[in-house]
């Protein structure tokens, strides 16, 4: 779910998907004895693009959309947007602009919702402005310094932070967990030899 789907899609998304699905999950949990502190945690991880026109919502309008979603879906817990730094190469200023508005909309809901963030741990390869490149061949793990900067930029706006990677095994595990970070793309095809050595 992003801010450029258009009004008709947005309304249908709330009415036909978000509200009934979150209500069904909450009802199933209650029937199974999962009420109280064990009630389900139902959230979405939308994203946003700083485009104008073409049906795209600006930060304020996108916040209003999610506020309406919370009103229509009381069982829906919160949103934790992807920060777009990896997928769309968004600037820190753009992230702050949208996160500030989305946080306000979340906290203004009845009842108030917490606001989270998904820090993208990857980057485009090659870097190509904000143009989204869909395939794995155009992703690589981001430098730690950039990830730290993302957290510092987003921390004032969020109640909690999570992390998301485009693809764990090749982008993160072999370079970060093994301590072998390299500033070059990790091959995504034809690397069975290295895979065998690691397993």
PyMOL commands that set and color helices and strands:
alter all, ss='L'
color gray80, all
select helices_A, chain A and resi 7-31+36-38+59-72+92-107+136-138+144-157+168-177+192-198
alter helices_A, ss='H'
color red, helices_A
select strands_A, chain A and resi 43-44+78-82+115-120+122-124+139-141+160-164
alter strands_A, ss='S'
color yellow, strands_A
deselect
rebuild
show_as cartoon
